[in-house]
Amino acid sequence: MKYYQMNGCGNAFAILDGRGEKLRLSAEAVRRIAKSANADQVVSLENSMRGDIFMRIWNNTGSEVAACGNVSRCVGWIMMRERNRDTIKIETEAGLLIATRHGNGDTMISVDMGSPLLKWEEIPLAERMDTRGIDVKIGPIDAPYLQLPGAVNMGNPHCVFFVDELDAVDVVGIGPLIEGHMMFPEKANVGFAQVLGRDCIRLRVWERDAGLTKACGTGACAAVVAGVRKGLLNRSCTVFVDGGDLHIDWREKDDHVIMTGPIELERQAEISAPASAPVFR
Ligand SMILES: N[C@H](CCC[C@H](N)C(=O)O)C(=O)O
């Protein structure tokens, strides 16, 4: 089967084209693939009745997840090249996504991530709360910048803090405390955003079940939505992440969030179907 090693702004992926195979990856196989590929997420491509492709996504710790913005852009690019089309419909557990490019050979790919879910029970949170600024305490650490983060679901749960100085934030120390906080029954991706202007932010994300990554697509979408709801940002924003930059547009006309950014194909290979736990050299 075809194997693609790709990244979106440094968010690293191992993508297996399982169409035509009975590919069923165990959590252990996912962890082994992710380790050997040094990937944040692992994806298997499957046939779809509703779209051009079905994308099954796992974090590198083995948990299956419904949404991943950056890999949606990579899979969109694979299918556009295969079908020689500028628009591709991707089916995921979170729903249908539309990926587009501006022309053949283009590696700037946009994905329509649909509408953000903003009700407390849709994030989900453990109790009723105003999701524009939630009350999540982490023990003795009551740093001033850890007040009232925004909560947004982009097909997956996000908690976004707005901080004055991102380089002063201990993302690796604080991220896991919020990720597993009892306020989030399904855990959460934890974003730390610094506003540089009403149309640009810098963002780092401690990802649920994957840790600190160089970029998080749904995290960038969630940060802009949370910033607009706090009155800090315009609906069209550039998000500077460690691995590059993404452009987010939370469209007024249909409430959809459009994410645009680069993809990179690092390696493509033919491999034998990984029944259990293959190791890629
Ligand atoms: N860790 C995330 C999934 C990957 C999201 C990220 N890589 C993106 O580009 O959106 C979660 O468990 O919800």
The ligand as a Gaussian input file, in Angstrom:
#p B3LYP/6-31G(d) Opt

LIG

0 1
 N       -4.613000      16.157000      19.240000
 C       -5.893000      16.497000      18.619000
 C       -5.981000      15.934000      17.185000
 C       -4.975000      16.559000      16.215000
 C       -5.202000      18.022000      16.011000
 C       -4.120000      18.810000      15.272000
 N       -2.921000      18.110000      14.893000
 C       -4.706000      19.610000      14.115000
 O       -3.991000      19.902000      13.142000
 O       -5.894000      19.980000      14.219000
 C       -7.039000      15.948000      19.470000
 O       -6.839000      14.937000      20.152000
 O       -8.133000      16.521000      19.417000

